[in-house]
């Protein structure tokens, strides 16, 4: 849930495991409307085209994809991705490339107002538009097969990290109650998202806005994955109990100064249907372990440029980020394989 505010994050990698058969393109959606979206797409592509390295920076590893490749034949399952506060579609691109290599089409928008490239406070205050962004992306990909290939409409899932984890939970049917969230903040449970917190740097989100009470559910979502989400305790137990899409919740076990994952992912795990919910805590992962791989020395380099931001390249003691990614990918692909094939 923490803010990502340094300039280098705008240039993160597209996945170190990219194969030449993973197509990639970016498109604009709703350019004439009040909330245009910049969307990245990864998809299985016909082989034989030369790949290009995208996103190589002094801090982050680049990856190889095929720009504007022709999608491969057949109907693919679709995964929509949602980035965290102040992030971009690039933050989960390592996962997008790996999923595309497994046969998924993947689509990820930059959420206006809460992306590195657009910090418009008015857009940020309309947090309920984030789930709608994902619904709009699903509409576009279903309507235009040339973007990422043919999509199997009964096999659509959503994955989000941090504020993106909140977004996909709302998309799956969770209902947010600003009063419940306010009472939780008043209870004394620390959170930088609470209006009364001395660390609050996300006041532009307007978590007391009446519009947050509305239903943001998209019934096309057949499964969802929430990676170390924030604001989870504002979802009502009643609404979570009625979510019929299977859920995979993965929390970071290393606390970096906000509510521990047991109180965020744990809230969802407590109230979502037990028979369709999987909850995993990674004891050596930190909140930013779900982001892209960093090059050696990147944490110190970023810290020197923007004190405090080097944390995005740090993980807990034990495994490195590549090993954490490998476990997360294994768990997600197994979960999606089970969930999308049975529904």
C-alpha positions as a Python dict, from the first residue, in 0.01 Angstrom:
ca = {
    (1, 'X'): (0, 0, 0),
    (2, 'X'): (301, 227, 29),
    (3, 'X'): (360, 505, -220),
    (4, 'X'): (609, 460, -503),
    (5, 'X'): (724, 808, -590),
    (6, 'X'): (1072, 794, -740),
    (7, 'X'): (1132, 856, -1108),
    (8, 'X'): (1308, 527, -1180),
    (9, 'X'): (992, 325, -1126),
    (10, 'X'): (856, 468, -1449),
    (11, 'X'): (1110, 257, -1635),
    (12, 'X'): (1072, -85, -1474),
    (13, 'X'): (1129, -407, -1658),
    (14, 'X'): (892, -617, -1863),
    (15, 'X'): (998, -955, -1726),
    (16, 'X'): (1336, -1122, -1728),
    (17, 'X'): (1188, -1456, -1833),
    (18, 'X'): (1032, -1323, -2154),
    (19, 'X'): (1031, -1558, -2449),
    (20, 'X'): (1024, -1467, -2817),
    (21, 'X'): (669, -1605, -2837),
    (22, 'X'): (527, -1345, -2598),
    (23, 'X'): (370, -1059, -2791),
    (24, 'X'): (347, -711, -2645),
    (25, 'X'): (177, -385, -2731),
    (26, 'X'): (32, -77, -2565),
    (27, 'X'): (-300, 78, -2662),
    (28, 'X'): (-517, 369, -2559),
    (29, 'X'): (-877, 318, -2447),
    (30, 'X'): (-1141, 589, -2419),
    (31, 'X'): (-923, 865, -2554),
    (32, 'X'): (-1219, 1097, -2605),
    (33, 'X'): (-1369, 1032, -2262),
    (34, 'X'): (-1301, 1179, -1917),
    (35, 'X'): (-1077, 890, -1807),
    (36, 'X'): (-857, 766, -2093),
    (37, 'X'): (-653, 457, -2016),
    (38, 'X'): (-306, 355, -2125),
    (39, 'X'): (-307, -25, -2138),
    (40, 'X'): (-27, -277, -2180),
    (41, 'X'): (-100, -617, -2330),
    (42, 'X'): (100, -939, -2329),
    (43, 'X'): (-24, -1244, -2516),
    (44, 'X'): (78, -1572, -2678),
    (45, 'X'): (213, -1487, -3023),
    (46, 'X'): (302, -1673, -3338),
    (47, 'X'): (669, -1768, -3328),
    (48, 'X'): (953, -1669, -3553),
    (49, 'X'): (963, -1292, -3503),
    (50, 'X'): (1274, -1133, -3347),
    (51, 'X'): (1239, -1016, -2991),
    (52, 'X'): (1345, -684, -2842),
    (53, 'X'): (1465, -596, -2495),
    (54, 'X'): (1227, -354, -2326),
    (55, 'X'): (1269, -157, -2006),
    (56, 'X'): (1641, -195, -1935),
    (57, 'X'): (1753, 75, -1686),
    (58, 'X'): (2043, 124, -1448),
    (59, 'X'): (1821, -9, -1167),
    (60, 'X'): (1592, -269, -1323),
    (61, 'X'): (1639, -573, -1542),
    (62, 'X'): (1494, -567, -1894),
    (63, 'X'): (1313, -843, -2075),
    (64, 'X'): (1258, -973, -2425),
    (65, 'X'): (917, -955, -2596),
    (66, 'X'): (792, -924, -2953),
    (67, 'X'): (635, -586, -3017),
    (68, 'X'): (303, -588, -3202),
    (69, 'X'): (331, -958, -3281),
    (70, 'X'): (33, -1139, -3430),
    (71, 'X'): (-157, -1325, -3155),
    (72, 'X'): (-157, -1702, -3177),
    (73, 'X'): (-470, -1893, -3268),
    (74, 'X'): (-723, -2022, -3017),
    (75, 'X'): (-920, -1868, -2731),
    (76, 'X'): (-697, -1766, -2440),
    (77, 'X'): (-788, -1709, -2077),
    (78, 'X'): (-753, -1344, -1976),
    (79, 'X'): (-589, -1193, -1668),
    (80, 'X'): (-624, -822, -1588),
    (81, 'X'): (-362, -666, -1361),
    (82, 'X'): (-391, -371, -1123),
    (83, 'X'): (-87, -179, -993),
    (84, 'X'): (-47, -13, -654),
    (85, 'X'): (-66, 352, -549),
    (86, 'X'): (179, 560, -751),
    (87, 'X'): (283, 262, -965),
    (88, 'X'): (239, 165, -1329),
    (89, 'X'): (143, -137, -1535),
    (90, 'X'): (514, -223, -1541),
    (91, 'X'): (519, -320, -1174),
    (92, 'X'): (371, -668, -1232),
    (93, 'X'): (510, -709, -1582),
    (94, 'X'): (739, -993, -1470),
    (95, 'X'): (423, -1184, -1386),
    (96, 'X'): (249, -1076, -1706),
    (97, 'X'): (530, -1211, -1924),
    (98, 'X'): (536, -1541, -1737),
    (99, 'X'): (158, -1582, -1764),
    (100, 'X'): (161, -1500, -2135),
    (101, 'X'): (430, -1764, -2180),
    (102, 'X'): (185, -2007, -2012),
    (103, 'X'): (-90, -1923, -2263),
    (104, 'X'): (-274, -1636, -2093),
    (105, 'X'): (-358, -1301, -2244),
    (106, 'X'): (-275, -1031, -1991),
    (107, 'X'): (-389, -669, -1981),
    (108, 'X'): (-284, -396, -1737),
    (109, 'X'): (-390, -30, -1734),
    (110, 'X'): (-229, 270, -1571),
    (111, 'X'): (-500, 387, -1330),
    (112, 'X'): (-546, 766, -1374),
    (113, 'X'): (-481, 964, -1059),
    (114, 'X'): (-294, 682, -884),
    (115, 'X'): (-27, 606, -1142),
    (116, 'X'): (325, 750, -1157),
    (117, 'X'): (234, 918, -1485),
    (118, 'X'): (-91, 1080, -1371),
    (119, 'X'): (-132, 1208, -1016),
    (120, 'X'): (-443, 1416, -1078),
    (121, 'X'): (-605, 1455, -738),
    (122, 'X'): (-959, 1462, -874),
    (123, 'X'): (-908, 1129, -1050),
    (124, 'X'): (-739, 982, -744),
    (125, 'X'): (-1033, 1081, -525),
    (126, 'X'): (-1267, 865, -735),
    (127, 'X'): (-1124, 536, -614),
    (128, 'X'): (-1431, 346, -734),
    (129, 'X'): (-1316, 409, -1092),
    (130, 'X'): (-1022, 172, -1047),
    (131, 'X'): (-1231, -147, -1067),
    (132, 'X'): (-1421, 9, -1356),
    (133, 'X'): (-1090, 63, -1535),
    (134, 'X'): (-1041, -314, -1532),
    (135, 'X'): (-1395, -373, -1656),
    (136, 'X'): (-1334, -131, -1942),
    (137, 'X'): (-1015, -315, -2031),
    (138, 'X'): (-1204, -645, -2036),
    (139, 'X'): (-1465, -489, -2265),
    (140, 'X'): (-1199, -366, -2506),
    (141, 'X'): (-1005, -693, -2525),
    (142, 'X'): (-1322, -897, -2576),
    (143, 'X'): (-1447, -663, -2847),
    (144, 'X'): (-1121, -647, -3044),
    (145, 'X'): (-942, -983, -3084),
    (146, 'X'): (-659, -816, -3277),
    (147, 'X'): (-533, -665, -2951),
    (148, 'X'): (-436, -984, -2767),
    (149, 'X'): (-605, -1265, -2958),
    (150, 'X'): (-936, -1438, -2904),
    (151, 'X'): (-1044, -1446, -2538),
    (152, 'X'): (-1245, -1717, -2361),
    (153, 'X'): (-1507, -1503, -2181),
    (154, 'X'): (-1573, -1768, -1918),
    (155, 'X'): (-1205, -1775, -1815),
    (156, 'X'): (-1124, -1426, -1688),
    (157, 'X'): (-928, -1352, -1370),
    (158, 'X'): (-790, -1043, -1195),
    (159, 'X'): (-464, -992, -1004),
    (160, 'X'): (-363, -684, -806),
    (161, 'X'): (-88, -570, -573),
    (162, 'X'): (-130, -329, -279),
    (163, 'X'): (-403, -81, -380),
    (164, 'X'): (-444, -310, -680),
    (165, 'X'): (-528, -589, -436),
    (166, 'X'): (-809, -370, -303),
    (167, 'X'): (-916, -302, -662),
    (168, 'X'): (-953, -666, -765),
    (169, 'X'): (-1133, -752, -440),
    (170, 'X'): (-1391, -483, -518),
    (171, 'X'): (-1412, -611, -875),
    (172, 'X'): (-1488, -960, -742),
    (173, 'X'): (-1776, -834, -527),
    (174, 'X'): (-1634, -689, -206),
    (175, 'X'): (-1829, -381, -91),
    (176, 'X'): (-1635, -101, 79),
    (177, 'X'): (-1793, 86, 370),
    (178, 'X'): (-1620, 418, 452),
    (179, 'X'): (-1780, 416, 798),
    (180, 'X'): (-1641, 73, 874),
    (181, 'X'): (-1297, 188, 761),
    (182, 'X'): (-1320, 502, 975),
    (183, 'X'): (-1420, 300, 1283),
    (184, 'X'): (-1127, 68, 1223),
    (185, 'X'): (-891, 366, 1206),
    (186, 'X'): (-1042, 503, 1529),
    (187, 'X'): (-980, 170, 1701),
    (188, 'X'): (-609, 244, 1717),
    (189, 'X'): (-488, -13, 1461),
    (190, 'X'): (-201, 168, 1292),
    (191, 'X'): (-229, 245, 922),
    (192, 'X'): (-74, 519, 713),
    (193, 'X'): (-398, 523, 512),
    (194, 'X'): (-601, 652, 808),
    (195, 'X'): (-677, 1024, 785),
    (196, 'X'): (-548, 1076, 1139),
    (197, 'X'): (-214, 904, 1075),
    (198, 'X'): (99, 1119, 1094),
    (199, 'X'): (235, 912, 803),
    (200, 'X'): (-66, 961, 578),
    (201, 'X'): (54, 1063, 232),
    (202, 'X'): (-247, 928, 46),
    (203, 'X'): (-512, 1179, 145),
    (204, 'X'): (-601, 1231, -219),
    (205, 'X'): (-775, 891, -216),
    (206, 'X'): (-1072, 1027, -16),
    (207, 'X'): (-1153, 704, 165),
    (208, 'X'): (-1461, 868, 317),
    (209, 'X'): (-1619, 940, -23),
    (210, 'X'): (-1983, 821, -51),
    (211, 'X'): (-1910, 687, -400),
    (212, 'X'): (-1703, 409, -246),
    (213, 'X'): (-2021, 246, -117),
    (214, 'X'): (-2138, 150, -464),
    (215, 'X'): (-2125, -196, -616),
    (216, 'X'): (-1810, -235, -829),
    (217, 'X'): (-1862, -604, -898),
    (218, 'X'): (-1793, -744, -1246),
    (219, 'X'): (-1948, -1094, -1267),
    (220, 'X'): (-1711, -1187, -1550),
    (221, 'X'): (-1432, -1225, -1293),
    (222, 'X'): (-1410, -1598, -1222),
    (223, 'X'): (-1107, -1587, -990),
    (224, 'X'): (-885, -1323, -830),
    (225, 'X'): (-547, -1290, -664),
    (226, 'X'): (-474, -1020, -405),
    (227, 'X'): (-105, -956, -334),
    (228, 'X'): (-43, -787, 2),
    (229, 'X'): (-347, -558, -31),
    (230, 'X'): (-427, -237, 156),
    (231, 'X'): (-755, -92, 287),
    (232, 'X'): (-893, -446, 310),
    (233, 'X'): (-1055, -383, 648),
    (234, 'X'): (-1304, -147, 486),
    (235, 'X'): (-1472, -434, 301),
    (236, 'X'): (-1784, -549, 482),
    (237, 'X'): (-1788, -908, 613),
    (238, 'X'): (-2131, -959, 455),
    (239, 'X'): (-2014, -867, 106),
    (240, 'X'): (-1697, -1075, 132),
    (241, 'X'): (-1902, -1374, 244),
    (242, 'X'): (-2105, -1345, -76),
    (243, 'X'): (-1810, -1339, -317),
    (244, 'X'): (-1841, -1644, -541),
    (245, 'X'): (-1509, -1613, -727),
    (246, 'X'): (-1226, -1823, -582),
    (247, 'X'): (-957, -1612, -417),
    (248, 'X'): (-583, -1651, -366),
    (249, 'X'): (-444, -1415, -102),
    (250, 'X'): (-66, -1380, -69),
    (251, 'X'): (71, -1167, 211),
    (252, 'X'): (419, -1036, 289),
    (253, 'X'): (542, -1155, 625),
    (254, 'X'): (800, -879, 684),
    (255, 'X'): (630, -570, 827),
    (256, 'X'): (761, -242, 683),
    (257, 'X'): (577, -10, 918),
    (258, 'X'): (210, -30, 823),
    (259, 'X'): (-62, -275, 923),
    (260, 'X'): (81, -628, 913),
    (261, 'X'): (-53, -862, 647),
    (262, 'X'): (-239, -1062, 913),
    (263, 'X'): (-470, -761, 955),
    (264, 'X'): (-517, -692, 582),
    (265, 'X'): (-500, -1019, 387),
    (266, 'X'): (-607, -1184, 709),
    (267, 'X'): (-930, -980, 714),
    (268, 'X'): (-1013, -1105, 366),
    (269, 'X'): (-923, -1463, 455),
    (270, 'X'): (-1143, -1448, 764),
    (271, 'X'): (-1454, -1333, 578),
    (272, 'X'): (-1429, -1472, 224),
    (273, 'X'): (-1585, -1817, 175),
    (274, 'X'): (-1348, -2068, 333),
    (275, 'X'): (-1402, -2339, 72),
    (276, 'X'): (-1293, -2117, -219),
    (277, 'X'): (-1022, -1908, -52),
    (278, 'X'): (-650, -1982, -23),
    (279, 'X'): (-433, -1769, 207),
    (280, 'X'): (-54, -1784, 194),
    (281, 'X'): (192, -1584, 402),
    (282, 'X'): (546, -1553, 265),
    (283, 'X'): (760, -1501, 576),
    (284, 'X'): (1062, -1359, 391),
    (285, 'X'): (872, -1129, 153),
    (286, 'X'): (832, -754, 197),
    (287, 'X'): (557, -542, 47),
    (288, 'X'): (764, -459, -262),
    (289, 'X'): (888, -815, -316),
    (290, 'X'): (600, -856, -563),
    (291, 'X'): (746, -590, -793),
    (292, 'X'): (1006, -641, -1066),
    (293, 'X'): (1363, -764, -1016),
    (294, 'X'): (1629, -509, -927),
    (295, 'X'): (1988, -513, -1048),
    (296, 'X'): (2271, -555, -796),
    (297, 'X'): (2330, -226, -620),
    (298, 'X'): (1996, -81, -727),
    (299, 'X'): (1870, -25, -371),
    (300, 'X'): (2171, 189, -281),
    (301, 'X'): (2153, 379, -608),
    (302, 'X'): (1783, 461, -563),
    (303, 'X'): (1834, 548, -197),
    (304, 'X'): (2105, 798, -291),
    (305, 'X'): (1873, 964, -541),
    (306, 'X'): (1555, 954, -330),
    (307, 'X'): (1613, 875, 39),
    (308, 'X'): (1364, 619, 163),
    (309, 'X'): (1276, 476, -178),
    (310, 'X'): (1552, 217, -185),
    (311, 'X'): (1311, -6, 8),
    (312, 'X'): (1148, -106, -321),
    (313, 'X'): (1451, -323, -398),
    (314, 'X'): (1478, -482, -53),
    (315, 'X'): (1338, -815, 61),
    (316, 'X'): (1342, -1004, 388),
    (317, 'X'): (1627, -1223, 502),
    (318, 'X'): (1662, -1557, 328),
    (319, 'X'): (1561, -1596, -35),
    (320, 'X'): (1622, -1336, -301),
    (321, 'X'): (1342, -1174, -498),
    (322, 'X'): (1380, -1415, -791),
    (323, 'X'): (1305, -1710, -563),
    (324, 'X'): (1006, -1529, -413),
    (325, 'X'): (878, -1458, -764),
    (326, 'X'): (916, -1823, -854),
    (327, 'X'): (699, -1932, -562),
    (328, 'X'): (439, -1663, -630),
    (329, 'X'): (423, -1763, -996),
    (330, 'X'): (388, -2132, -911),
    (331, 'X'): (106, -2060, -668),
    (332, 'X'): (-75, -1829, -908),
    (333, 'X'): (-56, -2058, -1210),
    (334, 'X'): (-172, -2357, -1004),
    (335, 'X'): (-459, -2153, -858),
    (336, 'X'): (-569, -2013, -1194),
    (337, 'X'): (-543, -2355, -1354),
    (338, 'X'): (-778, -2500, -1096),
    (339, 'X'): (-1017, -2207, -1073),
    (340, 'X'): (-1063, -2120, -1439),
    (341, 'X'): (-1092, -2478, -1557),
    (342, 'X'): (-1367, -2566, -1307),
    (343, 'X'): (-1596, -2267, -1366),
}
